[in-house]
Amino acid sequence: MRGRVVGGLGQGQYYISRKGYRHQFSQKLGFVPFPGTLNIKLDEPFNPGPHQILIEGFREEERSFGECKCYKIKLNGLEGAIIRPDRSSYPPDLVEIISPLRLRDELRLDDGDIVELILQ
């Protein structure tokens, strides 16, 4: 898959940093993600295939957090995962990437740069 880096709303950091998610990311994906996401607008709608990893919802204090599905990828050769929260209304061609690294820095990415994603 190919796409372009786009700016996000800046909310990924809050959700990725929740203990209930971080523990599951570590166990199920094999890494603790950098607290933030990288948004990619794909050339075509995302077609995930059968290799999803379920991250279960949980309660934290008086708030509930929904489940999400993750798909392991390589982005320009680096490990990561597409994350698709069930409580989101993203268009089908927009994906959020989590990774143990801050991908913008590691790959020197700016909005508009083209990247390649490979489902694992």
C-alpha positions as CSV (number, residue, x, y, z in Angstrom):
1,M,0.0,0.0,0.0
2,R,1.1,3.5,-0.7
3,G,0.0,6.8,0.8
4,R,0.8,10.3,1.9
5,V,1.6,11.5,5.4
6,V,-1.1,13.8,6.7
7,G,-1.6,15.8,9.9
8,G,-3.9,14.5,12.6
9,L,-6.0,15.9,15.4
10,G,-3.3,15.2,18.1
11,Q,-5.6,12.9,20.1
12,G,-3.6,9.7,19.4
13,Q,-1.1,10.4,22.2
14,Y,-3.9,10.4,24.9
15,Y,-5.3,7.1,23.8
16,I,-2.0,5.3,23.1
17,S,-0.8,6.3,26.6
18,R,-3.6,4.5,28.4
19,K,-2.3,1.7,30.6
20,G,-5.0,-0.7,29.4
21,Y,-4.0,-0.3,25.8
22,R,-0.2,-0.1,26.3
23,H,-0.2,-3.5,28.2
24,Q,-2.1,-5.2,25.4
25,F,0.1,-3.6,22.7
26,S,3.2,-4.9,24.4
27,Q,1.7,-8.4,24.8
28,K,0.0,-8.7,21.4
29,L,2.1,-6.6,19.1
30,G,5.5,-7.1,20.7
31,F,6.2,-3.4,21.3
32,V,5.2,-0.5,23.4
33,P,4.3,2.3,21.0
34,F,5.6,5.8,21.0
35,P,2.8,8.0,22.5
36,G,1.4,9.3,19.3
37,T,0.3,8.1,15.8
38,L,1.3,8.8,12.3
39,N,-1.7,9.4,9.9
40,I,-1.5,8.2,6.3
41,K,-4.0,8.9,3.5
42,L,-3.8,5.8,1.3
43,D,-4.1,5.8,-2.5
44,E,-6.9,3.3,-2.1
45,P,-9.3,2.3,0.8
46,F,-7.7,0.1,3.4
47,N,-8.4,-3.6,2.9
48,P,-7.1,-5.3,6.0
49,G,-7.5,-9.0,5.2
50,P,-7.8,-11.6,7.9
51,H,-4.7,-10.9,10.1
52,Q,-6.3,-8.6,12.7
53,I,-5.1,-8.4,16.3
54,L,-7.9,-7.5,18.7
55,I,-7.1,-5.0,21.4
56,E,-9.9,-5.2,24.0
57,G,-11.7,-2.3,25.5
58,F,-11.5,-1.5,29.2
59,R,-12.6,0.9,32.0
60,E,-10.3,3.4,33.6
61,E,-11.7,5.3,36.5
62,E,-15.1,6.4,35.3
63,R,-14.5,6.2,31.6
64,S,-14.7,3.3,29.2
65,F,-12.3,2.9,26.2
66,G,-13.4,0.9,23.2
67,E,-11.7,-2.0,21.5
68,C,-9.7,-1.7,18.4
69,K,-8.1,-3.8,15.7
70,C,-4.5,-3.7,14.8
71,Y,-2.7,-5.0,11.7
72,K,1.1,-5.4,11.8
73,I,3.0,-3.6,9.1
74,K,6.3,-2.4,7.9
75,L,6.4,1.3,7.0
76,N,9.3,2.1,4.8
77,G,11.0,-0.9,6.4
78,L,10.2,-0.1,10.1
79,E,8.0,-2.1,12.4
80,G,4.6,-0.7,13.3
81,A,0.9,-1.4,13.2
82,I,-2.2,0.1,11.7
83,I,-4.7,0.8,14.5
84,R,-8.5,0.9,13.8
85,P,-10.5,2.0,16.8
86,D,-14.1,0.7,16.8
87,R,-15.3,4.1,18.0
88,S,-13.8,6.1,15.1
89,S,-15.3,7.5,12.0
90,Y,-12.2,7.6,9.8
91,P,-12.7,7.5,6.0
92,P,-11.7,4.1,4.6
93,D,-8.5,5.5,3.0
94,L,-7.1,7.0,6.2
95,V,-5.1,4.9,8.6
96,E,-3.3,5.6,11.9
97,I,0.1,4.0,12.5
98,I,1.6,3.1,15.9
99,S,5.3,2.2,16.3
100,P,7.9,1.9,19.0
101,L,9.6,4.8,17.3
102,R,8.5,8.4,16.5
103,L,8.2,7.7,12.8
104,R,8.2,11.3,11.7
105,D,11.7,11.8,13.2
106,E,13.1,8.3,12.4
107,L,12.2,8.5,8.7
108,R,12.4,12.4,8.5
109,L,8.8,12.6,7.3
110,D,6.7,15.7,6.6
111,D,3.1,16.1,5.6
112,G,2.7,15.2,2.0
113,D,5.6,12.7,1.9
114,I,4.9,9.4,0.2
115,V,5.3,6.1,2.3
116,E,5.0,2.4,1.6
117,L,3.1,0.1,4.0
118,I,3.4,-3.7,3.8
119,L,0.9,-5.9,5.8
120,Q,2.8,-8.6,7.7
